[in-house]
Amino acid sequence: MNGWKVTAIVFIILFILETIFFISIVSIGFSDLNKENQCMYNVCGDESYDSYIYYEFEGICECYKSGIVKKMEYIE
């Protein structure tokens, strides 16, 4: 094999791995964004709550009223 063929194969493999990594990272990001939207609209969507926070690692949504946690829910 020539040197350029080996280099081309290596770059093709690296491009494929980079594409798979990029798609998986974007997919994880959209999943977390959907869960945060679910927290904002479905769990804390009432007018009675001032703010919310979604902990993506724990999957916990907390709703606040005047700085006090009023509702806490686990989102799968």
C-alpha positions in Angstrom: 0.0 0.0 0.0 1.1 3.5 -0.7 1.4 6.0 2.1 -1.4 8.2 0.8 -3.9 5.3 0.9 -3.1 4.6 4.6 -3.5 8.3 5.4 -6.8 8.5 3.5 -8.2 5.4 5.4 -7.1 6.9 8.7 -8.8 10.2 7.9 -12.0 8.5 6.8 -12.1 6.5 10.0 -11.5 9.7 12.1 -14.2 11.5 10.2 -16.7 8.7 10.8 -15.8 8.6 14.5 -16.1 12.4 14.8 -19.5 12.4 13.1 -20.8 9.7 15.5 -19.5 11.6 18.5 -21.1 14.9 17.3 -24.5 13.3 16.6 -24.5 11.6 20.0 -23.6 14.9 21.8 -26.3 16.8 20.0 -28.8 14.0 20.8 -28.0 14.2 24.5 -28.3 18.0 24.4 -31.8 17.8 22.8 -32.9 15.2 25.3 -31.9 17.4 28.3 -33.5 20.4 26.6 -36.8 18.5 26.2 -36.7 17.5 29.9 -36.1 21.1 30.9 -39.1 22.2 28.8 -41.2 19.5 30.5 -40.1 20.9 33.8 -40.9 24.5 32.8 -44.3 23.9 31.2 -45.8 20.7 32.7 -44.5 20.6 36.2 -44.0 24.3 37.1 -46.4 25.8 34.5 -48.9 27.1 37.0 -49.0 30.9 37.5 -48.4 30.3 41.3 -44.7 29.6 40.8 -42.0 32.3 40.4 -39.2 30.2 39.0 -37.9 26.7 38.4 -34.7 24.8 38.2 -34.0 21.5 36.5 -31.0 19.4 37.7 -30.1 17.4 34.6 -27.8 14.9 36.3 -30.3 14.0 38.9 -33.4 14.5 36.7 -35.1 16.6 39.4 -37.4 19.6 38.8 -38.0 22.1 41.5 -40.6 24.9 41.5 -40.1 28.0 43.6 -42.4 30.6 45.1 -40.6 33.6 46.8 -37.4 31.6 46.9 -38.9 28.6 48.7 -39.2 25.2 47.1 -42.9 24.5 46.7 -42.8 21.5 44.4 -40.2 18.9 43.6 -40.6 16.2 41.0 -38.4 13.5 39.4 -38.5 13.6 35.6 -37.5 10.4 33.7 
